[in-house]
């Protein structure tokens, strides 16, 4: 079975060819089982890979999509949504808007200059039970670097722990402990995830996203779902009508730029540059 794929960099920075978060999109995955999708995600070993299981009539910009990390399926993720929108729109003849249906719901995605922008669903928030000292120990930082009152579980499609730090120096100093992350940063049914952020200017933020895979702590270059969760948290604090530049990924050699827009109604949009890198075909083989 021949299986076409597309490689893209999402939330990339113009002039930096290896910036952004890499993504693999399989646009013709209707014949794959869940286990085969997971196996291909492990084969490419990127933060996520997406599998388009239906393209509708091929021209309306409607597609059903599943998203996998090398270890599990995601109900929603930001950079896979934007990158998949680019592939779906191109295959449909160059559309300026698409709708991608995934386990978290139907996500509208619109073309913007140089890339795409998704509209996130309204976020739900719940309190964090762990203490500031416990969160700081899990992050490997001093408790004084953490703004405990601004830590929250947020879900705008996939729940993550969102933790505000006092400075970008605190963000850069994080050295998480996987065992403490498992104890204090685990959402039901998912591996531990934590998104740390700090204001770097009036309308700019520096952020990092840590998650565990087995006993290892990994870091994501650019996390649109967490950016949407941050937007939901800011809206809950009364922030409206602002555009924020979020920088992420420098610590893992993949500098990335996300644009977080909150309109005057409190709707959250996450966008960024999407760059096609290449495409090809792989094969399962007769014995797969």
C-alpha positions in Angstrom: 0.0 0.0 0.0 1.6 3.3 -1.1 1.0 6.1 1.3 1.7 9.7 0.3 2.9 12.2 2.9 3.8 15.9 3.2 6.4 17.5 5.4 5.9 21.0 6.7 7.3 23.5 9.3 4.6 25.2 11.2 5.0 28.5 13.2 8.2 29.0 11.3 10.1 32.3 11.0 10.8 33.8 7.6 14.5 33.5 6.8 15.1 30.6 9.2 14.6 27.4 7.2 14.8 25.1 10.1 12.5 27.0 12.4 9.0 26.1 13.5 7.6 22.7 14.5 8.0 19.9 11.9 4.8 18.0 10.9 4.0 15.0 8.7 0.6 15.0 7.0 -0.8 11.8 5.4 -3.6 13.1 3.2 -5.0 9.7 2.1 -5.2 7.7 5.3 -8.8 6.3 5.1 -7.5 2.8 4.8 -5.3 2.9 7.9 -6.2 1.4 11.2 -5.5 3.2 14.5 -2.5 1.0 15.2 -1.1 1.7 11.8 -1.5 5.5 12.3 0.3 5.2 15.6 3.1 3.1 14.0 3.7 5.7 11.3 3.8 8.5 13.8 6.5 6.5 15.6 8.3 5.9 12.3 8.5 9.7 11.6 9.0 10.4 15.3 7.9 14.1 15.2 5.9 15.8 17.9 2.7 14.9 15.9 1.7 13.4 12.6 -1.8 13.9 11.1 -3.9 11.5 9.1 -6.7 12.7 6.8 -9.4 10.0 6.9 -11.9 11.9 4.7 -11.8 14.8 2.3 -15.5 15.1 1.6 -16.0 15.9 -2.1 -12.4 17.2 -2.2 -13.3 20.8 -3.0 -15.3 22.1 0.0 -12.4 22.3 2.4 -14.0 19.8 4.8 -11.8 17.0 6.2 -11.8 14.5 9.0 -8.4 14.3 10.7 -6.7 12.3 13.4 -3.6 13.4 15.2 -1.0 11.1 16.8 2.2 11.7 18.7 4.7 8.8 18.7 2.9 7.5 21.8 -0.8 8.3 21.7 -3.7 10.0 19.9 -4.5 13.7 20.5 -8.0 15.1 20.4 -6.7 18.4 19.2 -3.3 20.1 18.5 -2.5 23.4 17.1 0.5 23.0 14.7 -1.0 19.9 13.2 -4.3 21.7 12.6 -2.5 24.6 10.7 -0.2 22.3 8.7 -3.1 20.0 7.7 -5.1 23.0 6.7 -2.3 23.9 4.2 -2.3 20.4 2.7 -6.1 20.1 2.5 -6.5 23.6 1.0 -3.8 22.9 -1.6 -5.3 19.5 -2.6 -8.7 21.3 -3.0 -7.2 23.8 -5.5 -6.0 26.6 -3.2 -8.8 27.4 -0.7 -8.6 30.2 1.8 -10.5 28.5 4.5 -11.1 24.9 5.6 -12.9 23.1 8.4 -11.1 20.2 10.1 -13.1 17.7 12.2 -11.2 15.9 14.9 -12.1 14.3 18.2 -12.2 17.7 19.9 -14.7 19.1 17.4 -14.9 20.9 14.1 -12.1 23.6 13.9 -12.3 26.5 11.4 -9.0 27.5 9.9 -8.4 30.5 7.7 -5.5 31.6 5.5 -3.5 34.6 6.7 -0.4 36.2 5.3 2.2 33.5 5.0 0.3 30.9 6.9 -3.0 29.9 8.7 -5.0 30.8 11.7 -7.4 28.6 13.7 -10.3 29.7 15.9 -10.2 27.9 19.2 -13.3 26.7 21.0 -14.1 28.4 24.4 -11.8 27.2 27.1 -12.7 25.6 30.4 -10.6 26.1 33.5 -10.1 24.1 36.7 -8.0 24.8 39.8 -4.6 23.3 40.5 -4.4 21.3 43.7 -0.6 21.2 43.9 1.2 23.8 45.9 3.6 26.4 44.5 6.5 24.5 46.0 5.4 21.3 44.4 5.0 22.9 41.0 8.4 24.6 41.3 10.1 21.4 42.3 8.6 19.6 39.3 9.9 22.4 37.0 13.3 22.5 38.6 13.1 26.2 39.5 13.0 28.3 42.6 9.5 28.8 44.0 10.0 32.5 43.9 10.1 32.3 40.0 6.5 31.0 40.0 3.3 33.0 40.1 1.2 30.3 41.9 -2.1 32.2 41.6 -1.8 32.2 37.8 -1.4 28.4 37.5 -4.5 26.6 36.1 -5.6 23.6 34.2 -7.0 24.9 30.9 -8.9 23.0 28.1 -9.6 24.6 24.7 -9.5 21.3 23.0 -6.9 19.4 25.0 -6.3 20.0 28.7 -2.8 21.2 29.8 -1.4 22.7 32.9 -0.6 26.4 32.2 1.9 28.0 34.6 2.9 31.6 34.6 6.4 32.4 35.7 7.7 35.7 37.0 10.3 36.3 34.3 11.7 34.9 31.0 14.8 34.0 33.0 12.6 31.6 35.0 11.2 30.2 31.8 14.7 29.6 30.4 15.9 28.0 33.7 13.3 25.2 33.8 14.8 21.7 34.2 11.7 19.5 34.8 11.7 16.3 36.8 9.7 13.5 35.1 8.6 11.9 38.4 7.4 15.1 39.9 5.7 16.0 36.6 3.8 12.7 36.7 2.7 13.5 40.3 1.6 17.1 39.8 1.2 17.7 36.0 -0.9 14.8 34.7 -4.3 15.3 33.2 -6.6 12.2 33.2 -5.8 9.9 30.3 -2.7 11.8 29.1 1.0 11.9 29.8 2.2 14.8 32.0 2.2 18.2 30.2 3.0 21.7 31.4 3.2 25.0 29.6 5.3 27.7 31.2 5.2 31.3 30.1 6.2 34.8 31.1 5.7 38.3 29.6 8.7 39.5 27.7 7.1 42.8 26.7 3.7 44.5 26.7 2.4 42.3 23.9 5.0 39.5 23.8 5.5 36.2 25.6 8.2 33.6 25.9 7.0 30.0 26.5 8.0 26.4 26.7 6.0 23.2 26.7 7.3 20.1 28.5 5.9 16.6 28.4 7.0 13.1 29.3 7.5 10.0 27.2 8.3 7.1 29.3 10.9 8.3 31.9 12.1 11.1 29.6 11.1 14.8 29.6 10.8 16.2 26.1 10.2 19.7 24.9 7.9 20.8 22.1 9.2 23.4 19.6 5.8 25.2 19.2 2.5 24.3 20.7 -0.6 25.8 19.2 -3.0 24.0 21.6 -1.2 25.4 24.6 -1.1 28.8 23.0 -4.9 28.5 22.6 -5.2 27.4 26.3 -3.1 30.5 27.3 -5.5 32.6 25.3 -8.4 31.0 27.1 -6.8 31.8 30.4 -6.1 35.4 29.5 -9.8 35.8 28.4 -10.9 34.5 31.8 -8.8 37.3 33.3 -10.7 39.8 31.3 -8.1 40.4 28.5 -9.6 41.3 25.2 -8.8 42.9 21.8 -5.1 42.2 21.7 -2.5 40.5 19.5 0.4 38.8 21.3 3.6 37.3 19.8 4.6 34.1 21.5 8.1 32.9 21.1 8.9 29.2 21.7 11.4 26.5 20.7 14.8 28.3 21.0 15.9 25.9 23.7 15.5 22.9 21.4 17.0 24.6 18.3 13.7 25.2 16.6 12.8 28.9 17.2 9.1 29.4 16.5 6.7 32.3 16.4 3.0 32.0 17.2 0.5 34.8 17.0 -2.2 34.8 19.7 -5.1 37.0 18.8 -8.0 37.8 21.3 -10.8 39.7 19.7 -13.2 42.1 21.5 -15.7 39.2 22.1 -13.1 37.1 23.8 -12.7 34.6 20.9 -9.2 33.1 20.7 -7.3 32.7 17.5 -3.9 31.1 17.0 -1.9 31.6 13.8 1.5 31.4 12.3 3.6 30.8 9.2 3.3 27.4 7.5 6.1 26.3 5.1 6.0 23.2 3.0 9.3 21.3 3.1 8.7 18.3 0.9 6.6 15.3 0.0 6.9 11.7 -0.9 5.5 8.3 -0.7 6.1 5.4 1.7 4.9 1.9 1.7 3.5 -0.5 4.3 4.6 -3.5 2.4 2.6 -6.7 1.8 3.4 -8.2 5.2 2.4 -5.1 7.3 
